[in-house]
Amino acid sequence: MRVIVLGADGYLGWPTALHLSATGHDVIAADSLIRRRWDTLCGTESLVPIAGMKRRVLRWKEVSGKQIAWERLDLMSLADTTALIAQYQPDAVVHFAEQRSAPYSMISAAHAAETQVNNVIGTLNLLFALRESGPDCHLVKLGTMGEYGTPNIDIEEGFIEVEHNGRKDRLPYPKQAGSFYHLSKVHDSNNIMFTCRAWGLRATDLNQGVVYGSGTPETDLHSDLRTRFDYDDIWGTALNRFCAQAAHGHPLTVYGSGGQTRGFLDIRDTVRCVELAILNPPIAGEFRVFNQFTEQFSVNQLADRVRAARRAHGLETVIEHITNPRTEMEAHYYNAKHQHLLDLGLVPHALEDSLIDTVVKVVERYKGRIKPELLVPRVDWRFGGGGNISAPSKRRRVPAVRSVSPLY
């Protein structure tokens, strides 16, 4: 198939583009490169050094003999987005091109607005572009399990059967987003579902859990093909942060009581899930939701596993509980369904089998690049960013939210 991967410069977008190319698809990689600018503004950087996009695609051709087309694209331009769809006429579009950090969205009003404008309007532009130039194209959109929150009932895959006053219906599962970032994903889901119903588009919403892992077989072929590895308080996950803290001799900082439970999956399973969705498209007018994760862990369980992995190498690690900067339940019921992708053929990796080989070893290799000031939280959900965050400091100008097309 011909597939456009939007957000192809990102942690997940780049490995997905490589995997799809390696498995025989004709891939167009597109990105605005704004993620690298956000790193500069936040004083953060990938622990693993990464090459630029032009160098990446050239190296991939050299290593694999396969061609990936590279396009610089900002979804905030409806005209450019429509032109890209018209030019390539893709069978599928994989949409990763969003601001993906909850802490970033909670720094200030400007960061919250930037997140929602970038994500919601960018996705709206893509939907209008598909209606205009690719109505039969399959949209594979990266959502998040964070849309659901932590309800005291089982989490279904996108929809729930409801009986009320003697009548029954199948309705979208209630959403309880935990940040302005997660709320942007909820708005995306509603907009995509509406356009499938109104315009006959076809879409798969992948409500993904937390991804771990340093790369895939394709990114491991050459240093120029590596994907980013974020460990800091803005972009990094708890697992990555724990591994970086342990390597630096810093206590593993568990937020609050550590009972927060989420779904997790290996990055190798992420790229496979995307491919499975592409290979099994929905019918015209169908909006479907897959919960994309393979295992569930609490923050305490993650910390314990990192400590155990280091003990296997004779290294001791201290776990420390700190005040939770987030507004979230720290002890809660969590049971989310995730059957659809397994039914399509996903054979998942287990954290227990890959933690030492994929994450701990990579962090140990690059631990000299760790910035210790990034190992502690700088953003409080209640009060925003502290003065030590480069981007939102009151002494510096926060980038203006980009203007929205008059169409909206």
C-alpha positions in Angstrom: 0.0 0.0 0.0 1.0 3.6 -0.3 1.1 5.1 3.2 1.7 8.7 4.4 3.2 8.8 7.9 2.5 12.2 9.5 4.8 13.1 12.4 7.5 10.9 10.9 10.3 12.6 12.8 9.0 11.5 16.2 9.7 8.7 18.6 7.0 6.5 17.1 6.6 8.0 13.7 10.1 7.3 12.4 10.2 3.6 13.5 6.7 3.2 12.0 7.9 4.6 8.7 10.9 2.3 8.6 8.8 -0.8 9.6 6.2 -0.1 6.9 8.9 0.4 4.3 10.7 -2.7 5.4 7.5 -4.8 5.0 7.0 -3.6 1.4 4.8 -0.5 1.7 5.4 2.7 -0.3 6.0 5.2 2.5 5.9 9.0 2.4 7.3 10.5 5.6 6.0 14.0 6.5 6.7 16.3 9.5 7.0 20.0 10.4 10.0 19.3 12.7 8.4 21.3 15.4 9.3 18.6 18.0 13.0 19.6 17.8 12.1 23.2 18.4 10.1 22.2 21.5 13.2 20.4 22.8 15.2 23.7 22.5 12.4 25.7 24.2 12.2 23.2 27.1 15.9 22.6 27.5 15.5 18.9 26.7 17.1 16.5 24.2 17.0 12.9 23.3 19.3 10.7 25.4 20.1 8.8 22.2 21.6 11.1 19.5 19.3 11.3 16.4 20.1 12.3 12.9 18.1 14.8 10.8 15.4 13.6 8.5 17.2 14.0 5.2 20.2 12.0 6.5 17.8 9.4 7.9 16.0 8.7 4.6 19.3 8.6 2.7 20.8 6.2 5.2 17.7 4.0 5.0 18.0 3.8 1.2 21.6 2.9 1.5 21.0 0.2 4.2 17.8 -1.3 2.9 17.7 -0.5 -0.8 14.2 0.9 -0.2 13.0 4.5 -0.8 11.1 6.7 1.7 9.9 10.0 0.3 10.5 13.0 2.7 8.1 15.9 2.8 8.2 19.0 5.1 4.6 19.6 6.1 2.7 21.6 8.7 -0.8 20.4 9.2 -1.8 23.9 10.2 -1.8 24.6 6.5 -5.0 23.2 5.0 -3.8 24.0 1.5 -0.5 22.1 1.9 -2.2 19.2 3.6 -4.8 18.9 0.8 -2.1 19.1 -1.8 0.0 16.3 -0.2 -3.0 14.0 -0.1 -3.9 14.9 -3.8 -0.3 14.4 -4.9 0.3 10.9 -3.4 -3.3 9.5 -3.3 -2.4 7.2 -0.3 -4.3 4.1 0.7 -3.7 5.0 4.3 -2.5 8.0 6.4 -0.9 7.3 9.8 -1.4 10.4 12.0 1.2 10.9 14.7 1.7 14.6 14.1 0.6 16.1 17.4 2.0 17.7 20.5 2.1 14.6 22.7 3.2 15.7 26.2 0.7 16.1 29.0 3.2 18.1 31.2 3.9 20.5 28.3 0.2 21.2 27.9 0.0 22.0 31.7 2.8 24.6 31.8 0.7 27.7 31.1 -2.3 29.0 29.2 -0.2 29.5 26.1 1.1 25.9 26.2 -2.5 24.6 26.7 -3.8 26.6 23.8 -0.8 25.7 21.6 -1.4 22.0 22.3 -5.1 22.1 21.5 -4.7 24.4 18.4 -1.9 22.2 17.1 -3.7 18.9 17.7 -7.3 19.7 17.1 -7.0 22.1 14.2 -4.3 20.0 12.6 -6.5 17.0 12.7 -9.5 19.0 11.4 -7.4 20.2 8.4 -6.4 16.6 7.7 -10.0 15.5 7.8 -11.0 18.2 5.3 -8.1 17.3 3.1 -9.2 13.7 3.1 -12.7 14.6 2.2 -11.5 16.8 -0.7 -8.6 14.6 -2.1 -8.7 11.2 -0.5 -12.3 10.2 0.5 -11.4 6.4 0.3 -8.2 6.7 2.3 -8.0 5.0 5.6 -7.0 7.3 8.5 -5.1 5.5 11.3 -5.0 8.1 14.1 -2.9 7.8 17.3 -5.1 8.4 20.3 -4.4 7.6 23.9 -5.7 5.4 26.7 -5.6 8.6 28.7 -8.8 9.7 27.1 -10.7 7.2 29.3 -9.2 8.3 32.6 -9.5 5.8 35.5 -13.2 4.9 35.8 -14.4 2.5 38.5 -15.7 0.1 35.8 -14.0 -1.9 33.0 -12.8 0.1 30.0 -14.2 -1.2 26.8 -12.6 -0.6 23.3 -14.2 2.7 22.4 -17.8 1.9 22.9 -20.1 0.7 25.6 -23.6 -0.9 25.7 -25.9 1.3 27.8 -29.4 0.6 29.0 -31.3 3.6 30.3 -35.0 3.8 31.1 -35.8 0.6 29.4 -33.9 1.5 26.1 -30.5 0.3 24.9 -27.8 1.8 22.7 -24.1 1.5 21.8 -22.5 4.7 22.7 -18.9 6.1 22.8 -17.2 5.2 26.1 -17.3 8.1 28.6 -14.1 10.2 28.6 -12.3 11.6 31.7 -9.2 13.2 30.3 -6.4 14.1 32.7 -4.8 17.0 31.0 -5.3 19.6 28.2 -3.2 17.2 26.0 -5.5 14.3 26.7 -8.5 16.6 26.2 -7.2 17.4 22.7 -7.2 13.7 21.9 -10.8 13.5 23.1 -11.8 16.3 20.7 -9.9 14.6 17.9 -11.9 11.3 18.5 -15.2 13.2 18.4 -14.3 15.0 15.2 -13.1 11.9 13.4 -16.2 9.9 14.5 -18.4 12.7 13.2 -16.7 12.9 9.8 -16.9 9.2 9.3 -20.7 9.5 9.9 -21.2 12.7 7.9 -18.8 12.2 5.0 -18.3 8.4 4.8 -14.6 8.5 5.8 -13.0 5.4 7.3 -10.9 5.7 10.4 -9.2 3.6 13.1 -8.5 5.4 16.4 -5.6 3.7 18.2 -6.0 4.4 21.9 -2.4 3.7 22.8 -0.9 2.9 26.2 2.5 4.0 27.4 5.3 2.9 25.0 8.7 1.7 26.1 11.7 0.6 24.2 14.7 2.2 22.5 14.0 1.0 19.0 13.0 -1.6 16.5 15.0 -4.0 14.2 15.0 -1.3 11.5 16.3 1.5 13.8 19.0 -0.8 15.1 20.5 -1.2 11.6 22.6 2.0 11.8 23.2 4.8 14.2 21.7 7.3 11.7 18.4 5.3 11.9 18.0 5.6 15.7 14.8 7.0 17.1 14.7 9.4 20.0 14.7 8.4 23.7 13.1 10.8 26.1 13.8 10.5 29.9 13.0 14.0 31.1 10.1 15.4 33.1 8.3 16.9 30.1 8.6 14.3 27.3 9.8 11.2 29.1 7.7 8.3 30.5 8.0 7.1 34.1 9.8 3.9 33.0 12.4 5.9 30.9 12.9 8.3 33.8 13.4 5.5 36.3 16.1 3.9 34.1 17.8 7.3 33.6 17.6 8.1 37.3 19.1 4.7 38.2 21.9 5.0 35.8 22.8 8.4 37.2 22.6 7.2 40.8 19.5 9.2 41.5 16.6 7.7 43.5 13.7 6.5 41.4 11.1 9.2 42.1 7.6 7.7 42.3 4.9 10.3 42.2 2.6 10.0 45.2 1.7 6.6 46.5 2.6 4.9 43.1 -0.7 3.1 42.6 -1.4 4.8 39.3 -2.0 2.0 36.8 -1.8 2.2 33.0 -1.4 0.1 29.9 2.0 -0.4 28.4 3.5 -1.9 25.2 6.8 -2.4 23.5 7.7 0.0 20.6 8.1 -3.1 18.4 4.4 -3.9 19.1 3.4 -0.3 18.3 4.7 -0.5 14.7 3.2 -3.9 14.3 -0.2 -2.7 15.6 -0.2 0.2 13.1 0.6 -2.2 10.2 -2.2 -4.6 11.3 -4.7 -1.7 11.3 -3.6 -0.7 7.8 -3.8 -4.3 6.5 -7.3 -4.7 7.9 -9.1 -1.4 7.0 -12.7 -0.5 8.1 -15.5 -0.1 5.6 -16.5 3.4 4.4 -18.2 5.4 7.1 -16.9 3.2 9.9 -15.1 4.7 12.9 -13.5 2.0 15.0 -11.4 2.1 18.2 -8.6 -0.3 19.2 -7.1 -0.1 22.7 -3.4 -0.5 21.9 -1.5 -1.9 24.8 -0.4 -5.4 25.9 0.2 -5.3 29.7 -0.9 -3.2 32.7 1.4 -2.0 35.5 1.3 0.5 38.4 4.1 3.0 38.8 5.3 1.0 41.9 5.5 -2.1 39.8 7.6 -0.2 37.1 10.0 1.0 39.8 10.3 -2.5 41.3 11.1 -3.9 37.9 13.8 -1.3 37.2 15.4 -2.0 40.6 15.3 -5.8 39.9 16.8 -5.4 36.4 19.7 -3.4 37.9 20.2 -5.9 40.8 20.7 -8.6 38.1 23.8 -6.6 37.2 24.9 -6.2 40.9 23.7 -2.6 41.1 21.5 -1.3 43.9 18.8 1.4 43.4 16.7 3.4 45.9 13.0 4.1 45.4 11.7 7.4 46.8 8.1 8.7 46.9 7.6 12.4 46.2 4.7 14.8 46.1 2.6 14.1 43.0 2.7 17.1 40.7 -0.2 15.7 38.7 -3.9 15.8 39.5 -4.8 12.1 39.3 -6.1 9.2 41.4 -3.2 7.3 43.0 -5.2 4.2 44.0 -7.9 3.1 41.6 -9.5 0.2 39.8 -8.1 -0.3 36.2 -9.2 -3.1 33.8 -9.1 -2.1 30.2 -10.0 -4.4 27.3 -7.5 -4.8 24.4 -8.7 -7.7 22.3 -9.1 -6.4 18.8 -5.4 -6.2 17.8 -4.8 -9.6 19.3 -7.6 -10.9 17.1 -5.8 -9.4 14.1 -2.6 -11.3 14.9 -0.6 -9.3 17.3 2.0 -11.4 19.2 3.1 -9.1 22.0 6.5 -8.7 23.7 6.5 -8.7 27.5 8.2 -6.0 29.5 9.9 -8.7 31.7 11.6 -10.1 28.6 12.8 -6.9 27.1 13.5 -4.4 29.9 17.1 -5.3 30.4 18.1 -5.8 26.8 16.3 -2.8 25.3 16.0 0.0 27.8 18.5 -0.5 30.7 21.4 -1.3 28.4 20.7 1.7 26.1 20.5 4.1 29.1 23.7 2.7 30.5 25.4 3.3 27.2 24.4 7.0 27.0 24.3 7.9 30.7 26.9 10.5 30.2 24.3 12.6 28.3 21.9 12.6 31.2 21.0 16.1 32.5 20.3 15.5 36.2 18.2 18.7 36.4 15.6 17.1 34.1 15.1 14.1 36.4 12.7 16.0 38.8 9.3 17.4 37.9 9.2 21.1 36.9 5.4 21.3 36.1 2.7 21.2 38.7 -0.8 20.5 37.3 -2.3 23.0 39.8 0.2 25.9 39.3 1.9 25.4 35.9 5.6 25.5 35.3 8.3 26.6 37.7 10.8 29.4 36.9 13.5 26.8 36.0 11.7 25.7 32.8 13.4 27.4 29.9 10.3 27.8 27.6 7.6 29.1 30.0 9.8 31.3 32.1 8.1 34.7 32.6 11.4 36.3 31.6 11.2 34.8 28.1 8.7 35.1 25.4 6.5 32.1 24.9 6.0 31.3 21.2 2.7 32.6 20.0 0.0 30.2 19.1 -0.1 29.9 15.4 -3.0 31.6 13.7 -6.0 29.4 12.6 -7.3 29.3 9.0 -10.3 31.7 8.5 -12.2 28.5 7.4 -12.6 27.7 11.1 
